[in-house]
């Protein structure tokens, strides 16, 4: 199964604030917030939602096709992704702009405040999915993640016009999109990804109820933080999968991307939705135990031992034969 992963390619600048953001907020002064946080450390990491998802899929051996735009400073990043099983042949390189930057501060409660500079990402709108499909011999699914908004709209419309199944995954871009844009991006999606807060925001902005949205998408995949994930389909009982047990909690950045990487890899393997969600939750657990979105490793025996403990022998037998 050939899966293209579209979205941002970025460098993450991750900082840690030793206090709580909530303690610095004055309830009746939120309309004039002016704060500066003295942070303890700075980690510069590879990131971007598409690159993070593709990296996880590459570790799982499913050979994802990364689709996005980067700057001339992408050479080292490209080599890293190539080495970890990602097809980077469809990444557009800007002649004038740097690769995007994500700057994020995490407090002691694991709340986050972040900013994103688009840079070369603005050129993602110039990428034709047909050229990607022609290069790799066709596409079975396109995951449309947070990216240049025009690129997200263009990729969605192209998937519809060419009959390519697609997954709608707005994540960070949902805050700047209006209801009409969101309605366009989700209508007809085979999969709609969001976290629990984004789920409510999608319904609020579109004016569509949960039932109306379920009538317009094949599957609604909602991550629930520490409670795992729920998959809803019209006319079916929901599928709920719990998180695997954590050994420690280091940094939540990239956990949602890791879940998507595992879930999409499960789809590529052809396992059922519950198994795919279990793989996603296990991979997400590895990421939350690591600082950085692509700094974790996947050792087959270690992964399967923990997967078996979390989800049982039957699930492990089914997944083990696919894990390279």
WOVENFEN-V428085 format. One record per residue. PSI is psi in whole degrees, -180 to 180 (NA if undefined). OMEGA is omega in whole degrees, -180 to 180 (* if undefined). D_LAST is the distance of its C-alpha to the last C-alpha in Angstrom with 1 decimal. Layout:
PSI_OMEGA_D_LAST, PSI_OMEGA_D_LAST
This chain:
122_-178_15.5, 114_-178_16.7, 123_173_17.4, 135_-180_19.8, 109_179_20.3, 154_179_23.9, -166_-174_25.8, 147_169_26.8, 122_-169_25.6, 167_169_27.5, 131_-179_28.1, 133_172_28.6, 104_-170_31.6, 125_-179_31.1, 156_-179_34.2, 126_176_35.1, 124_-173_38.5, -10_179_39.6, -161_180_41.8, 130_176_41.5, -40_-175_42.1, -31_-179_44.0, -14_-177_46.6, -4_-176_47.4, 130_177_48.0, 119_-169_51.6, -44_-176_51.7, 9_179_54.7, 17_-177_53.7, -21_179_50.3, -7_179_51.9, 40_-177_52.7, 131_174_49.7, 99_-173_49.8, 149_172_47.5, 131_-177_46.0, 126_174_43.6, 114_-173_43.6, 159_-177_39.9, -35_-175_38.7, 168_178_35.9, 125_173_34.1, 128_176_30.4, 118_-172_29.5, 159_172_25.9, 144_-179_23.8, -152_-171_23.9, 134_-171_24.9, -42_-179_23.4, -43_180_21.7, -39_178_20.2, -46_-180_19.1, -45_-179_17.4, -40_178_15.8, -49_180_14.6, -41_178_12.9, -38_178_11.3, -42_178_10.2, -34_-180_8.6, -2_173_6.7, 19_-175_5.9, 6_171_9.0, 61_-180_11.3, 156_177_14.4, 113_-179_17.8, 128_-179_19.9, 116_-180_23.6, -175_-179_26.3, 140_180_29.0, 175_-180_29.2, -178_180_31.9, -14_178_32.5, 14_-174_31.1, -8_-170_27.5, -50_-179_26.7, -40_179_25.1, -43_179_23.2, -44_-179_21.9, -40_178_20.8, -48_-179_18.8, -43_177_17.1, -42_-177_16.5, -22_-179_14.9, 26_168_12.4, 18_180_11.3, 135_174_14.4, 109_-178_16.8, 13_-175_20.2, -13_-180_22.4, 17_175_24.2, 127_177_25.3, 133_179_29.1, 120_179_30.8, 145_177_34.2, -12_-172_37.1, -16_-173_39.0, 150_177_36.9, 160_173_34.6, 145_-176_31.2, 158_180_31.7, 137_173_32.2, 124_180_31.6, 121_-172_33.9, 136_175_33.4, 132_-180_35.2, 133_-180_34.1, -176_-175_36.7, -17_176_36.8, 7_-178_36.1, 22_166_32.9, 155_-174_34.9, 146_170_34.4, 126_-175_36.6, 159_174_35.1, 151_-176_36.3, 125_174_34.6, 124_-171_35.9, -42_-180_34.8, -131_-177_35.5, -18_-180_33.6, -27_-179_32.0, -18_-180_35.4, 0_179_34.6, -25_179_31.6, -15_-178_34.2, -3_-177_34.6, 129_176_31.2, 125_178_31.3, -27_178_28.3, -41_180_29.6, -34_176_29.0, -48_-179_25.4, -42_179_25.0, -38_-178_26.8, -37_-174_24.7, -1_179_21.3, 30_178_22.9, 158_180_23.4, 137_178_22.0, -24_180_21.1, 139_174_21.4, 122_174_22.8, 118_-176_22.5, 98_-176_25.9, -179_-178_25.9, 127_-171_28.7, -172_168_30.1, 125_-175_33.5, -39_178_35.2, -36_178_36.5, -42_180_33.0, -45_179_31.8, -44_-178_34.7, -45_180_34.4, -38_179_30.7, -48_-180_31.5, -37_179_34.5, -40_177_32.7, -43_179_30.0, -47_-175_32.9, -29_-178_34.9, -1_178_32.1, 32_178_30.7, 124_177_27.3, 144_-178_25.9, 156_175_25.6, 130_178_24.9, 125_-174_27.7, 80_-171_26.9, -36_-175_30.0, -115_-172_29.4, -22_-176_31.6, -9_-176_33.6, -29_-177_35.0, -31_-177_37.8, -4_-178_39.3, 146_175_39.0, 176_-175_41.8, -40_-179_41.7, -43_179_42.1, -42_-180_39.1, -40_178_36.9, -41_179_38.2, -43_-174_37.4, -29_-177_33.8, -24_-174_32.9, 120_178_34.9, 3_180_32.8, 141_174_29.4, -35_177_26.8, 139_173_25.5, 115_-180_27.7, 141_171_26.2, 165_168_28.5, -180_-173_29.2, -40_180_32.1, -44_180_34.7, -32_178_33.6, -48_179_33.9, -37_180_37.6, -39_177_38.2, -45_-180_36.9, -40_180_39.3, -46_-176_42.1, -38_-179_41.8, -26_-173_41.3, 8_179_43.9, 140_176_41.6, 170_176_41.1, -42_-179_37.8, -41_178_38.8, -41_179_39.7, -42_179_36.3, -28_178_34.5, -13_-176_36.6, -10_179_35.4, 158_179_31.6, -47_-177_29.1, 137_176_27.4, 113_-175_28.5, 114_-176_25.8, 117_176_27.6, 142_-171_26.1, 27_-180_28.6, -131_-177_27.9, -14_-179_27.8, -1_176_28.3, -129_-173_25.0, 151_175_24.9, 137_178_27.0, 122_-179_26.3, 141_173_29.6, 141_179_30.5, 129_177_34.1, 6_-180_35.3, 154_173_32.5, 146_179_32.2, 151_173_30.0, 125_180_26.6, 132_-179_26.4, 130_-180_23.5, 160_175_24.2, 151_170_22.6, 155_-178_20.7, 134_180_23.0, 144_172_23.3, -30_174_23.8, 167_179_25.9, 105_-175_26.8, -46_-174_26.8, 125_-178_26.8, -8_-177_26.2, 128_177_25.8, 1_-179_22.7, -43_178_21.9, -38_178_22.6, -41_179_20.4, -40_177_17.4, -46_-179_18.2, -39_179_18.4, -45_179_15.0, -42_-180_13.4, -47_180_15.9, -35_176_15.5, -40_176_11.7, -42_176_12.8, -42_180_15.4, -35_178_13.1, -22_-179_11.2, 16_176_14.8, 169_-177_15.1, 173_-175_18.5, -39_179_20.0, -45_179_20.2, -43_-180_16.5, -42_179_15.7, -35_178_18.3, -42_177_17.0, -42_178_13.6, -44_-180_16.0, -37_179_18.3, -43_180_15.8, -39_178_14.6, -36_178_18.3, -39_177_19.3, -37_-177_17.3, -40_-178_19.2, -19_178_22.5, 1_-174_22.2, 143_173_22.0, 122_-177_24.7, 149_-173_23.5, -17_180_21.2, 28_-178_18.5, -3_-179_19.2, 160_176_16.6, 158_179_13.6, 102_176_10.4, 123_-169_10.0, -49_-177_7.6, -45_179_10.8, -45_180_13.1, -48_-175_11.5, -34_177_11.4, -45_-179_14.9, -36_178_16.3, -43_179_14.9, -44_179_16.5, -38_-177_19.6, -38_-168_20.0, -1_173_19.3, 166_-175_19.7, -40_-177_18.3, -46_179_18.3, -42_-178_16.3, -40_179_13.7, -40_-178_13.6, -39_-176_13.1, -37_-173_10.2, -39_-176_8.3, -17_179_7.8, -21_-172_6.2, 113_-178_3.8, NA_*_0.0
